[in-house]
């Protein structure tokens, strides 16, 4: 509960739902993935429910093994720019690859979104884990796992430095004195590193929250170290309280070791919530979700996390095989989690593949049961909040809003108004002062 008395929620914005084949649900409109009207409705529902932010995941390549939604979706910044004009308080978080974009361009784009939304932008930095990405970027090779994070470290330091290009009073626009910008309040970056050389300054002013909020979603040891140095909000995924609590405690420790205040880093655990008025109705909903994906599709989806390795030669009903060598340069946190679960519970390949498509979590059942699970994770050191990943849209979001939020409010765990207007205010994070202004003040 380091982040305050209230649980905060974000929404993973997938208009077809997070289930692999959520598009098969009869209630999902055809063309949902690129239906701005539907997406805008989801955004408004989330804002009316006081969610802290909308989170747009992304990747820079697709493969036949990808779930259908990945084949046809909006680029994050374009979509969030449109939603900025249709919302007022909810945060807008775009995923950007540090391996296949440029830090100057990304810093400018996110700063622009921050100004357009009046201080509601965040950026989720990811390193991109698939070899197929290289083929879309002039065959720039995929760097080894730890080296991708070294590049990302430079990338984030550059972005933060560029966001301090102008002090808050740099643009007096004094007509009488004919001074548009005070040159003493403009600062070049002059960054020289192993991966980037960036002069600066950035050609856009700061927003009312100072810096956009930096999100991160890595779970490997190297990713956790990176989070400790840079992340202000973290998206993590673990299907058990014990695993989530271990991650939460370990990352907070790394934040402290990096000289930062762990109480000012928000850890959001992904939550696939299945809720209904009765337990039996929740079971029926879950079975319907599972029915949309058969065994072959489940195995194909599992291969997605092992760099699309061909898993069809393995016996589905034999003990889960050792696939660790296939995930060594990819999504280590998720794959190790499944391997540990399979070993601990004696699961087969078929069972793990089904879990991967729609894991059944503690947040399942009646509104009271779901609220119990959320409260337990929040109060007992496993999460500061949750990134809601509805299996189906919009029904999963509507179920959560109508059934779970009233129960959380009854327990005093959910607010009845936004804390402020900026994303930082609504995450309980402080405004980021310009470092040059601080240095100037310290010199006096």
Secondary structure, 3 states (H helix, E strand, C coil): CCCCCCCEEEEECCCCCCCCCHHHCCCCCCCHHHCHHHHHHHHHHHHHCCCCEEEECCCCCCCCCCCHHHHCCCCHHHHHHHHHCCCCCCEEEEEEECCCCCHHHHHHHHHHHHHHCCCCEEEEEECCCCHHHHHHCCCCCCCCHHHHHHHHHHHHHHHHHHCCCECCCCCCCECCCCECCCHHHECCCCEECCCCEECCCCCCCCECCECCEEEECCCCHHHHHHHHHHCCEEEECCCCHHHHHHHHHHHHHHHHHCCCCHHHCEEEEEECCEECCCHHHHHHHHHHHHHCCCHHHHHHHHHHCCCCCCCCCCCCCCECCCCHHHCCCCCHHHHHHHHHHHHHHCCEHHHHHHHHHCCCCCCEECHHHHHHHHHHHHHCCCCCEEEECCCCCCHHHHHHHHHHHHHHHHCCCCCCCCCCCCHHHHHCCCCCCCHHHHHHHHHC
